[in-house]
Amino acid sequence: MAVTPPAPHEPTPSPRPSQPSGPPQPSGFRPEVRSAAGAVRGTHEAGVAVFRGIPFAEAPVGALRFAAPRPARSWSGVREAVSYGPPPPQSGHFGMDALARDTPGDDWLTVNVWSPEPTPGTGLPVMVWIQGGAYVFGTSGLPEYDGGRLARDGGVVVVTFNYRVGIEGFGHIEGAPPNRGLLDQVAALEWVRDNIRSFGGDPGRVTVFGQSAGGGSVAALLAMDRAAGLFRRAVAQSVQGTYFSPELASDIATACAAELGLRPTTADLSDVPPYELPAAGDALSATMDRWADRWGAPAYRTIPFAPVVDGDILPTTPWQALSEGAGRDVELLVGHTRDEQRLFTAVTGLLGEVSEEQAAAALRFLAPGPDGARRYRDAFPTADPDGLYELVHSDWLFRMPSLRLAESRAAAGGRTHVYELTWAAPGMGGAFGACHGLDVPLVFGNLDRGQPAVLIGEEPSPEAEALSARMRAAWTSFAAHGDPGWPAYDPGQRLVQVFDTHPAVIAYPEEASRLIWQDHAFPVLTPVTGDAAV
């Protein structure tokens, strides 16, 4: 149920960042840049210098397995930077485990840079991407994350990087620091701080942006003392709202290690080859619903790993941290898609097939408070089981955590801009709507490559191109000036930018869901009972 504002208006398009005006490069030109660790030689592609696979930390294997990242060692001579670094060990979702196994090497922690003009002193805005993947898969080398078009059209330096996922990055292991994946992200941002000037970027104008688990990571970074000062602006797309207590994370790690007949300790798990370890996480995920009475919503939703609120690396949840003034000097852009859950429902074969019992279970596990199920049914009286199932899943995992991040910032006096993507994806017969992940190809401009491109369709339409151009302009303008082109969010008017065929600035459309969740604190997720997991 969307609110109709008294006078919706078409926002003024964001000013386009100034384009660097370097001289045209001859055919076969190979740009070279000297980083702190040594010189690198990249390629020149479609008007942009590209450097791939630059180590920002030592390979986290051997004695460094499950350790906090250490800065990369220096090298002599010129290092070729033309290929992406190998992916970290991955879950089997979408065949990512095979991709990781088939890529040789263990230098998982690498960065990639796209720069319109890789000359020290150019001072371009910098955009650092954190990919999603439910904290169990993800690698920066996927074609949908190619930063060339965003860098070229937006006049920005784009950086992507790998971080450890699954057990390697987020498993709660005795003898290892928690949140190793978040520590990898901090290390990558430190690399940007120390090196990006040489690539034409301004280390004082860094924007970190990410989607899904990447959006959850951006939110976590806002709450982390270790990340303070490493970025000036942040874009959190479809924030995954799961943050675990140490007790829950330890419980899950114990069950995961038990799949291998081991304990969740560095002594036990270090002997398991890195590319075999994710299978234990996948095995647990396949039967995770058996722990629903113990682990609650994460088990019901099959989420085995998430950042851990350990009181040190991640002191508290992002919404609590922001409401208390953390990161107040960081400008924030946050939003979500309308139909976040639709993609997952389709992947599990339930699209159009949700039963009344399945909808009731979703409301029982995910709706807030003791009367949450009733409130959903009252707020959406015409919704069928499919509709209720989609709404509560979308709200619990992405939509309401994203909105709460904006509201927490606004309550503390910080500046935040909010958006919602409502454009229905035309690919696959239009069945997916404005689903989770649709924003990724639109923001990067990669409408014809990578898995998310199937949402766009075989031939990107002029409408898709226009919407992508508008979103890219908003993101790069925000990175350059802190203004995406529409008013800041405030608790009174609640104005947001809606991206659709005819974009407009209106009151937040998901008002019915907002009211259901407005008193929910989004606490740290903990075990439901005191029973042992294993």
Secondary structure, 3 states (H helix, E strand, C coil): CCCCCCCCECCCCCCCCCCCCCCCCCCCCCCEEECCCCEEECEEECCEEEEEEEECECCCCHHHCCCCCCECCCCCCEEECCCCCCCCCCCCHHHHHHHHHCCCCCCCCEEEEEECCCCCCCCEEEEEEECCCCCCCCCCCCHHHCCHHHHHHHCCEEEEECCCCHHHHHCCCECCCCCHHHHHHHHHHHHHHHHHHHHCEEEEEEEEEEECHHHHHHHHHHHCHHHCCCCCEEEEECCCCCCECHHHHHHHHHHHHHCCCCCCEHHHHCCCCCCCCHHHHHHHHHCHHHHHHHHCHHHHCCCCCCCECCCCCCCCCHHHHHHCCCCCCCEEEEEEECECCHHHHHHCCCCCCCCHHHHHHHHHHHCCCCCHHHHHHHHCCCCCHHHHHHHHHHHHHHHHHHHHHHHHHHHCCCCEEEEEECCCCCCHHHCCCCECCCHHHHHHCCCCCCCCHHHHCCCCCHHHHHHHHHHHHHHHHHHHHCCCCCCCCCCCCCEEEEECCCCEEEECCCHHHHHHHCCCCCCCECCCCCCCCC
